[in-house]
Amino acid sequence: MLKERVKESIPTLAFYIVLGGLAYYIIPRIEILKDFTISISALIVFAILGEVAQIISGKRYAKYLALVFGIQFFVYYLPITLFPKFELSLLSLGVGLALIAPKLPDFLSFPVRGAGIAIVFYSLMELLPPLSEAFKIALLFAIPAYILASLEELKILGGDFFRRNILGFILVGLLLGIYYIEIPGVTEFISFIIKLSSLFLALAISAYIALSLPSKKSKEEVIFGELEHEVEILTSGDELLQKAEELVKEFVFREDKLGILAYIALNAAKAGIKEDTLKEILRPIVEYERRRYSALAPRWWIRKMEKREIERRKKIIEEILRRIDKNVS
């Protein structure tokens, strides 16, 4: 496996090394670009480190993490004076961590996402002082929410209440923070309306979270077409299901039970399977209930959960095939 990973990474590493050599020898000689030499060199070095880390660990996300830190150093060494370099580089780090979190293993997704969001809010507090109170309160809401969501992901806490409503907690923090912002050039009346509206919205979202209502649009929140090409359907090895591939897909990808239930029941009856036995065979599909999501759940998490549900429905089909084979033979 290590040899295969090395072989796959050789072209990429060679490209980075050549690029690094060009950056070292050519960029300093170009007047417009010479101030970017350190920034570009730092990015290339971290890209190489990420590729090496992926080869050693076998984890694709290792290079993503390295690239995030490479971008941070790239931003830090940019020749800019408009914004504080350290805070701007922190902002890029936070955004990078938040973006790559969905690509990480489940147990790391929420902690890394939370760390990224926290760094973003802290950076914005420093970069935008007039709005610092809003970002500060949002940060105070985000940190415990992501800690509790992480504990849910690790099964230390039961349920998925915090994971489903994580965006809601952050929005409540931001809206409450708006109350403490003084907007220059705005009349007292307009300022009062803005603050009252923010409090009203914060209260409404808090009530929604408390009720934890499932979203009526939960199906629309996940684009099944995006997932369909990523998951292999198990119909090729079974003659019964080869003829009903579309019905299997309807259940596995879209949770539609009726077609596959009718098809299996009809063919099982033809095969002479008794009624009581047939009930037990079909029970996993009949009792399957689809997952519901809050409208405030992050889309990346919904997508990840839907992948799990697809795998769960595939296992149900596998179990039914096993039961049919047992009873027919």
C-alpha angles and dihedrals in degrees: 000000000000091000090051092050091049091049092049093048099046095088092048093047091047090051092051093047092050090046090050091051091050091048092050097047105028109032095058088056094055110083096211094047104035093093088059094057097101093043094052093042091052091051092050093047092053091045089055091046090051092052091049091048090052091050092050098041100032088224115128092202090064091078091047091055091048091049091053091056089044090056089049091056091042090057093043093056096043112122096244131132102177094087133026106271097217095052092044091051089048089053091053090049092051093048090047094051092047091050098048095043094092089057092057127089113281095256091056101041100084098037092050093043090049092049090050094049091046091051091048093053092045091050092048090051088059097039097045108036095175089061097037095109092057092050091044093056091043087053091051089054096041099052099057091038092056092043090054092043089052091051089052090051090051090049091240087119120039125237129016103260096128094041091052094049103033095119090050093058091051092048091050090052093050093047093049089048091056088065090067096048119105108212111208118225094019123118119244091248094054090044089052092050092049093049093045090050092050091051091047092051091046089052092048093050091046090053090049091051092047091052090043092205117188114244116254087213096051092121092052091051091069119057102216091192089066091057100039096078091048097059126063118222118226101223100102095081099047124068093202093057098036087074090049101043093132091050090051090050090049089057099038097044104025104025093237105153103175101077098047092041092054093045096049092043092052095048094042090053090051089052089057099252111159122244097247091048091048090054090055092046092053096039096096091058094041093051095043112116122193121238117254125212137205115242086238095059113113112256094229090058092047089052091051092048091049089055088055091048091050090053089048092053090048089055090051089055090048091051092050091050089051091051093047092050090049093052098040095049 
